[in-house]
Amino acid sequence: MLKSLSIRNYAIIDDISIDFEEGFNVFTGETGAGKSIVVGALSSLLKGRSDTSMIRKGEKKAFIEGVFSLDEDLKKKLEEAQIDAEDDLIVRRIISADNRSSIRVNDVTVTLNFLESLFADKVDIHSQRDSQYLYQPKNHLVLLDRFLRRDDLLKEYRDLYKDYTARLSEYDELENSTYSQRELEFLQYDLEELTSAKLSLSEEEELLRKEKMYKDSEKYLSVLNNAHDLYRSEEGIQEKLYDLLHSLNLDDERIEKSRLKIEEIYYELEEEMDSLDKILGSFEEEDLSIDEIEERLFLYSKLKRKHNTDVKGLLALKGDYEAKIAFYNDRDHILLEKKKEVDKAREKALKCAQEIHQLRVKKAKELSTLVEKECKDLVLPNARFTVSINEKELSSTGIDDVEFLVSMNKGEDLRPLKNVVSGGEASRLLLSLKTVFTSLSRHSLVVFDEIDTGVSGKVAFAIGEKMAKIARDVQVLTITHLSPVAACASSHYVIYKEDEKDRSVTKVKKLEGEEIIEELASISGDVSDSSKKAAEELYTKAQERVRENG
């Protein structure tokens, strides 16, 4: 939920701060007062790229800050990014005229990509531009799949399709692979060279260890011989410890306890000294001389330089060369086996795609019923909505082409959603779709920027009720010019302009009690006793309807 929004030096906004409530928040005000600018600032804060043209004239920077409550999903994302997630989520955006803009989340600088991923499924800002998402057929399959509520099945298909395409790509590469006799000879030469080298990751590491030991042998011998003498000489530690143990031969439990501990230390020390003696002896017992070690290391270095890779890469190359030569010698058989793998992988993906197809067909009917019900609530009694599903070749999304089709009036044929031209009808249809899909999403905030354009009367009232219904589950912010819509809100804000010195600035005020009635009357016309009475009746009726439907 959005708790507050602060905007400074943005367009015609000098400095405003708005505290929001849960439920249905509505903004009203005269055209040009800056209502859409507030929505634009929120959009810039969360997902827009820096637009220096929005910096207030005469200023060098614009500032936008939003404070959001945290849910478990947001907390997890912040913790994974090592950002404090104890209290609120504070997002600050600074847009600079010199393009040195910045984004901070809880005082940590982040990228725009991170910010977008943070709010990707949390905030839905519905402006006229964002409405185009619903109009585009390419997005209809995404929306239908959201309605399926079977992310597990869709993920299974994506994995199967990925496996199929990987095998197909491998097969195509092999099928198109041809080698000349000269190329084959080069491959065989390189393979023989790598095979005869008998490379291994562990050997190189051991050779480097031995090389270092030999180069440091004088130091090793000095230290280890000194340790040996200190411990094992006639007057060394070993002899003194032995004497100490025998000197503690008294019939006393306290002394015996200490003697046993010293004895334990004595035997542990013996084991460690034996280990050091073995290391000392290894300098004389090494199987390889320093010349042999250097020769092997030179071979490793030469092969790594030749093939421009490390030992792991050389081993992979050896396997690759073996496979290529084997393929050359038995091309037809290998291609046949690879083709069988491709066909089997395709069969698995196709079977899963067909299961998804059947589910899509079934859920498409349910979606159509729900959308038509929402349309009727919004005074579109003759609206028909259907999901067209046509089968196609196997692809990353399955075997279905999906498009939403609508008919708004009796006797009309179903047409693509993008062909709905009536502004009022389009707004209500989009709101119907929003109502259905918002209930399926994890959004905590939905913003509507004048979605009620082109409607009036009882239709406007129905839109207000519908937004109040959405606001039962998520916070809703709405800009409207219609009093029936505003009357359904739980919180009402008015945005207005004032002239200060030689410029106009946008102001915002939360309305209470009689102020709400006056604003509703002002939206409908001039404020008079009769218009205020009508506005009060409208507000009372709207609030009662919202409570009844809640």
C-alpha positions in Angstrom: 0.0 0.0 0.0 1.1 3.5 -0.8 1.2 5.5 2.5 2.5 8.8 1.2 3.8 10.6 -1.9 5.9 13.7 -1.9 6.7 15.7 -5.1 8.9 18.7 -5.6 9.9 20.7 -8.7 8.0 18.4 -11.0 6.1 20.0 -13.9 3.9 22.7 -12.4 4.2 21.1 -8.9 6.3 23.2 -6.5 6.1 21.1 -3.4 3.2 18.8 -2.3 2.9 15.9 0.1 -0.1 13.5 0.2 -0.9 10.9 2.9 -3.1 8.1 1.6 -5.5 5.8 3.1 -6.5 2.2 2.4 -9.4 1.5 0.2 -10.7 3.8 -2.6 -8.9 7.1 -2.9 -10.2 9.6 -5.5 -8.8 12.8 -6.9 -10.9 15.5 -8.4 -10.1 19.0 -9.6 -10.4 21.3 -12.7 -8.8 20.4 -16.0 -5.2 21.4 -16.0 -4.9 21.5 -12.2 -2.3 18.8 -12.2 -4.2 15.6 -11.5 -2.6 13.5 -14.2 0.8 15.0 -13.3 0.5 13.4 -9.8 -0.1 10.0 -11.5 2.8 10.7 -13.9 5.1 11.5 -11.0 4.1 8.2 -9.3 4.7 6.4 -12.6 8.1 8.1 -12.9 9.0 7.1 -9.4 8.3 3.4 -9.9 8.9 2.5 -13.5 9.5 5.5 -15.8 12.9 6.5 -17.1 14.2 10.0 -16.2 12.5 12.7 -18.2 14.3 15.9 -17.7 11.5 17.9 -19.5 9.4 17.3 -16.3 11.7 19.4 -14.1 10.0 22.5 -13.1 11.1 25.6 -15.1 14.0 27.3 -13.4 15.0 24.3 -11.2 17.9 21.9 -11.7 16.4 18.8 -10.1 13.0 17.2 -9.5 12.3 15.1 -6.4 9.8 12.3 -5.9 9.4 10.1 -2.8 7.0 7.4 -2.1 6.5 5.5 1.2 5.0 2.0 1.0 4.1 -0.5 3.6 6.0 -3.8 3.4 4.6 -7.2 2.8 6.5 -10.5 3.1 7.2 -10.6 -0.7 8.8 -7.2 -0.7 10.7 -7.9 2.5 12.2 -11.0 0.9 13.3 -9.1 -2.2 14.9 -6.4 -0.1 16.7 -8.9 2.1 18.1 -10.7 -0.9 19.4 -7.4 -2.1 20.8 -6.7 1.4 18.6 -3.7 1.9 17.1 -2.8 5.2 13.5 -4.2 5.4 12.4 -3.6 8.9 10.1 -0.6 8.6 8.5 1.0 5.6 9.8 0.9 2.0 10.9 4.4 1.0 11.6 5.0 -2.7 13.3 8.3 -3.7 13.9 9.5 -7.2 15.9 12.5 -8.2 15.7 13.6 -11.8 18.6 16.0 -12.7 18.8 18.4 -15.6 22.3 17.1 -16.3 21.0 13.5 -16.6 22.8 12.4 -13.4 19.6 11.0 -11.9 19.4 8.6 -9.1 17.1 6.0 -7.4 17.3 5.1 -3.8 15.4 2.4 -1.9 15.7 2.7 1.9 18.7 4.9 1.3 20.5 2.4 -0.9 21.2 3.4 -4.5 19.6 0.9 -6.9 19.2 0.4 -10.7 16.0 1.0 -12.6 15.8 -2.7 -13.4 15.9 -3.6 -9.7 13.2 -1.0 -8.9 11.0 -2.3 -11.7 11.4 -5.9 -10.5 10.6 -4.8 -7.0 7.2 -3.4 -8.0 6.5 -5.5 -11.1 3.5 -7.4 -9.6 2.7 -4.8 -6.9 1.5 -1.7 -8.7 -0.7 -1.4 -11.7 -0.9 2.2 -13.1 -3.7 2.3 -15.7 -3.4 5.4 -17.9 -4.5 5.7 -21.5 -1.1 4.5 -22.6 -1.2 1.5 -20.2 -4.6 0.6 -21.7 -2.8 -0.4 -24.8 -1.5 -3.5 -23.0 -5.0 -4.9 -22.9 -5.6 -4.1 -26.5 -2.6 -5.9 -27.8 -3.4 -9.6 -28.8 0.2 -10.6 -27.9 -0.7 -10.0 -24.3 -4.0 -11.9 -24.3 -2.3 -15.3 -23.9 -0.4 -14.0 -20.9 -3.7 -12.8 -19.3 -5.5 -16.1 -20.0 -2.6 -18.0 -18.5 -2.8 -15.9 -15.4 -6.4 -16.9 -15.2 -5.5 -20.6 -15.3 -3.7 -20.4 -12.0 -1.4 -23.3 -13.0 2.0 -21.9 -12.9 3.4 -25.3 -12.2 2.0 -26.7 -15.4 3.2 -23.7 -17.4 6.7 -24.0 -15.9 6.8 -27.7 -16.7 6.0 -27.0 -20.3 8.6 -24.2 -20.6 11.2 -26.7 -19.3 10.1 -29.4 -21.7 10.1 -27.0 -24.6 13.6 -25.7 -23.7 14.9 -29.3 -23.6 13.3 -30.0 -27.0 14.7 -26.9 -28.7 18.2 -27.6 -27.2 18.2 -31.1 -28.6 16.8 -29.8 -31.9 19.6 -27.2 -32.1 22.2 -29.9 -31.3 20.8 -32.1 -34.0 20.7 -29.3 -36.6 24.3 -28.4 -35.8 25.4 -32.0 -36.2 23.4 -32.5 -39.4 25.1 -29.4 -40.9 28.5 -30.3 -39.7 30.9 -31.6 -42.4 34.6 -31.9 -42.2 37.2 -32.1 -45.0 40.0 -34.6 -44.8 42.4 -31.9 -43.8 40.1 -30.7 -41.0 39.8 -34.2 -39.8 43.6 -34.6 -39.7 43.9 -31.5 -37.6 41.3 -32.8 -35.2 43.0 -36.1 -34.9 46.4 -34.5 -34.4 45.1 -32.2 -31.6 43.2 -35.2 -30.0 46.4 -37.4 -30.0 48.4 -34.5 -28.5 45.8 -34.0 -25.7 45.4 -37.8 -25.1 49.2 -38.4 -24.9 49.6 -35.5 -22.5 47.4 -37.4 -19.9 46.2 -34.2 -18.4 44.2 -33.9 -15.1 43.2 -31.1 -12.8 44.6 -32.8 -9.8 48.0 -33.4 -11.4 48.6 -29.8 -12.3 47.8 -28.7 -8.7 50.1 -31.4 -7.3 52.9 -30.4 -9.7 52.6 -26.7 -8.7 52.7 -27.7 -5.0 55.8 -29.8 -5.5 57.5 -27.1 -7.6 56.9 -24.6 -4.8 58.2 -27.2 -2.2 61.5 -27.7 -4.2 62.0 -24.0 -4.7 61.6 -23.6 -0.9 63.4 -26.8 0.0 66.3 -25.0 1.9 63.8 -23.3 4.1 61.7 -26.5 4.5 64.7 -28.5 5.4 66.0 -25.9 7.9 62.6 -25.6 9.7 61.8 -29.3 9.7 65.3 -30.4 10.8 65.3 -27.9 13.6 61.8 -29.1 14.7 63.1 -32.7 14.7 66.2 -31.8 16.8 64.2 -29.8 19.3 61.9 -32.7 19.9 63.9 -35.9 19.4 67.5 -34.9 20.5 69.0 -36.4 23.6 67.9 -33.4 25.7 64.8 -32.6 23.6 61.2 -32.1 24.3 60.3 -35.8 23.9 62.8 -36.9 26.5 61.7 -34.2 29.0 58.0 -35.0 28.6 58.8 -38.7 29.1 60.6 -37.8 32.4 57.8 -35.5 33.4 55.2 -38.3 33.1 57.3 -40.7 35.2 57.9 -38.1 37.8 54.2 -37.7 38.5 53.8 -41.2 39.8 51.9 -40.4 43.1 48.9 -41.9 44.6 46.7 -38.8 44.3 43.6 -38.5 42.2 44.2 -34.8 41.4 47.8 -35.4 40.2 46.8 -38.6 38.4 44.1 -36.6 36.5 46.7 -34.1 35.4 49.2 -36.8 34.5 46.6 -38.5 32.2 45.9 -35.3 30.4 49.7 -34.7 29.9 50.0 -38.3 28.7 47.2 -37.7 26.1 49.0 -34.5 24.9 52.3 -36.5 24.7 50.8 -39.1 22.4 49.1 -36.5 20.2 52.4 -34.6 20.0 54.1 -37.9 19.0 51.6 -38.3 16.1 52.2 -34.8 14.8 55.9 -35.1 15.0 55.7 -38.3 13.0 53.8 -36.4 10.3 56.5 -33.7 10.2 59.2 -36.4 9.9 57.4 -37.9 6.9 57.3 -34.5 5.2 61.0 -34.1 5.9 61.6 -37.6 4.4 59.5 -36.8 1.3 62.2 -34.5 0.0 64.5 -37.5 -0.4 61.7 -39.9 -1.6 59.9 -37.8 -4.3 59.3 -39.9 -7.5 59.8 -36.9 -9.8 62.9 -34.7 -10.0 62.6 -31.0 -10.3 63.5 -31.3 -14.0 60.6 -33.7 -14.6 58.2 -31.4 -12.7 59.2 -28.4 -14.7 58.9 -30.4 -17.9 55.3 -31.5 -17.1 54.3 -27.9 -16.1 55.8 -26.6 -19.3 53.6 -29.1 -21.3 50.5 -27.9 -19.4 51.4 -24.2 -20.1 52.1 -24.9 -23.8 48.7 -26.6 -24.3 46.8 -23.9 -22.4 48.4 -21.2 -24.6 47.8 -23.1 -27.8 44.1 -23.6 -27.1 43.6 -20.4 -25.1 41.9 -22.1 -22.2 42.6 -23.7 -18.8 43.0 -27.4 -17.9 39.3 -27.8 -17.5 38.8 -26.4 -21.0 41.5 -28.7 -22.4 39.7 -31.7 -21.0 36.4 -30.5 -22.5 38.1 -29.9 -25.9 39.4 -33.5 -25.8 35.9 -34.8 -25.3 34.6 -32.5 -28.1 37.3 -33.7 -30.5 36.5 -37.3 -29.6 32.8 -36.7 -30.3 33.5 -35.0 -33.6 35.8 -37.7 -34.9 33.3 -40.4 -33.7 30.5 -38.5 -35.5 32.6 -38.4 -38.7 33.2 -42.1 -38.6 29.6 -43.0 -37.7 27.6 -40.0 -38.9 24.4 -41.8 -40.0 24.0 -43.8 -36.9 24.6 -40.9 -34.5 22.2 -38.6 -36.4 19.6 -41.3 -36.2 20.0 -41.6 -32.5 19.9 -37.8 -32.0 16.8 -37.6 -34.1 15.1 -40.1 -31.9 16.0 -37.9 -28.9 14.6 -34.9 -30.6 11.3 -36.7 -31.5 11.0 -38.0 -27.9 11.6 -34.5 -26.4 9.1 -33.0 -28.9 6.5 -35.6 -28.0 6.8 -34.8 -24.3 6.5 -31.1 -24.9 3.5 -31.6 -27.3 1.7 -33.8 -24.8 2.1 -31.1 -22.1 1.0 -28.3 -24.6 -2.1 -30.3 -25.4 -3.0 -30.6 -21.7 -2.5 -26.8 -21.4 -4.6 -26.3 -24.5 -7.6 -28.2 -23.0 -7.2 -26.2 -19.8 -7.1 -22.9 -21.7 -10.3 -23.8 -23.6 -12.1 -24.7 -20.4 -10.9 -21.6 -18.5 -11.6 -19.3 -21.5 -15.3 -20.1 -21.1 -15.1 -19.2 -17.4 -13.3 -16.0 -18.2 -15.9 -15.0 -20.8 -18.7 -15.5 -18.3 -16.9 -13.4 -15.6 -16.1 -10.5 -17.9 -19.7 -10.5 -19.3 -21.0 -10.3 -15.7 -18.7 -7.4 -14.9 -19.9 -5.7 -18.2 -23.5 -6.0 -17.1 -22.7 -4.4 -13.8 -21.2 -1.5 -15.8 -24.4 -1.1 -17.8 -23.3 -3.0 -20.9 -26.1 -5.5 -21.0 -25.6 -6.6 -24.6 -21.8 -7.0 -24.4 -20.4 -10.4 -25.4 -16.8 -11.4 -24.7 -15.1 -14.5 -25.9 -11.6 -15.8 -26.0 -10.6 -17.0 -29.5 -8.2 -20.0 -29.3 -6.6 -21.3 -32.6 -4.1 -24.1 -32.6 -0.7 -23.5 -34.2 2.7 -25.1 -34.4 4.5 -25.9 -31.2 6.2 -22.8 -29.8 7.5 -21.4 -26.5 4.0 -20.7 -25.3 2.4 -23.9 -26.5 0.1 -24.6 -29.5 -2.4 -21.8 -29.0 -2.9 -18.4 -30.6 -5.2 -16.4 -28.3 -7.1 -13.2 -28.9 -9.9 -11.5 -27.0 -13.0 -10.8 -29.1 -16.0 -8.5 -28.1 -19.3 -7.4 -29.4 -20.8 -4.4 -27.6 -24.3 -4.3 -29.2 -27.0 -6.8 -30.3 -26.6 -8.1 -33.8 -22.9 -7.1 -34.0 -20.3 -9.7 -34.8 -17.5 -10.4 -32.4 -14.5 -8.3 -33.2 -10.9 -8.0 -31.9 -10.7 -6.0 -28.7 -8.5 -3.3 -30.3 -11.4 -2.5 -32.7 -13.7 -1.2 -29.9 -13.9 2.5 -30.7 -16.5 4.0 -28.4 -14.6 5.7 -25.6 -17.3 5.1 -23.0 -17.8 1.5 -23.9 -14.0 0.9 -24.2 -13.5 2.3 -20.7 -16.1 0.1 -19.2 -14.9 -3.0 -20.9 -11.3 -2.3 -19.8 -12.6 -1.8 -16.2 -14.4 -5.1 -16.4 -11.2 -6.8 -17.5 -9.3 -5.0 -14.8 -11.7 -6.1 -12.2 -11.3 -9.8 -13.2 -7.6 -9.8 -13.5 -6.8 -7.6 -10.5 -8.5 -10.3 -8.3 -5.9 -12.8 -9.7 -2.9 -10.6 -9.2 -0.7 -9.8 -6.2 -1.2 -6.1 -6.7 -1.4 -3.9 -3.6 -2.1 -0.7 -5.6 -4.1 0.0 -8.7 -4.2 3.5 -10.2 -6.9 4.6 -12.7 -6.3 7.8 -14.6 -9.6 9.0 -16.0 -10.8 5.5 -17.0 -14.4 6.9 -16.8 -13.9 9.2 -19.8 -17.0 9.4 -22.0 -19.6 8.2 -19.5 -22.2 9.8 -17.3 -25.3 9.2 -15.2 -26.0 5.7 -13.9 -23.0 4.4 -15.9 -20.7 6.7 -13.9 -22.3 5.5 -10.7 -21.7 1.8 -11.7 -18.0 2.6 -12.4 -17.7 4.1 -8.9 -19.2 1.0 -7.4 -16.9 -1.2 -9.4 -13.8 0.7 -8.2 -15.0 0.5 -4.6 -15.4 -3.3 -5.2 -11.8 -3.6 -6.4 -10.7 -1.5 -3.4 -11.9 -4.2 -1.0 -8.8 -6.2 -1.9 -6.3 -3.6 -3.1 -5.7 0.1 -2.6 -7.2 2.1 -5.4 -6.2 5.6 -6.6 -8.5 7.2 -9.2 -8.6 10.5 -11.1 -12.1 11.4 -12.1 -14.3 14.3 -13.4 -17.5 12.6 -12.4 -19.3 13.2 -9.1 -21.0 9.7 -9.0 -17.6 8.1 -9.2 -16.1 10.4 -6.6 -19.1 9.8 -4.3 -18.2 6.1 -3.9 -14.7 6.8 -2.6 -13.6 6.3 1.0 -11.0 9.1 0.8 -11.4 12.3 -1.4 -8.6 14.7 -2.4 -9.0 17.8 -4.5 -6.1 19.1 -6.7 -6.1 22.7 -7.6 -3.9 25.5 -8.8 -2.9 28.7 -7.1 -1.0 31.7 -8.4 2.1 32.5 -6.3 4.0 35.6 -7.4 4.6 35.2 -11.1 3.8 31.4 -11.5 1.1 28.8 -11.0 1.6 26.0 -8.6 -0.4 22.8 -7.9 -1.8 22.2 -4.5 -3.6 19.2 -2.9 -6.0 18.9 0.0 -7.8 16.0 1.6 -11.5 16.7 2.0 -13.6 16.0 5.0 -17.3 16.2 5.8 -19.0 19.2 4.2 -15.9 19.8 2.0 -16.7 16.6 0.2 -20.3 17.7 -0.5 -19.2 21.1 -1.8 -16.6 19.5 -4.1 -19.2 17.0 -5.5 -21.6 19.9 -6.1 -18.7 21.9 -7.7 -18.0 18.9 -10.1 -21.7 18.9 -11.2 -21.8 22.7 -11.7 -21.9 25.8 -9.5 -22.1 25.4 -5.7 -25.6 26.4 -4.6 -28.0 25.2 -1.9 -29.8 23.0 -4.4 -26.7 21.5 -5.9 -25.3 20.9 -2.4 -28.5 19.1 -1.4 -28.3 17.0 -4.6 -24.6 16.3 -3.9 -25.4 15.2 -0.3 -28.1 12.9 -1.5 -25.7 11.4 -4.1 -23.0 10.9 -1.5 -25.3 9.3 1.0 -26.7 7.0 -1.6 -23.3 6.1 -2.9 -21.8 5.3 0.5 -24.8 3.2 1.4 -24.5 1.2 -1.8 -20.8 0.7 -1.2 -21.4 -0.6 2.3 -24.2 -2.9 1.1 -22.0 -4.4 -1.6 -19.1 -4.7 0.8 
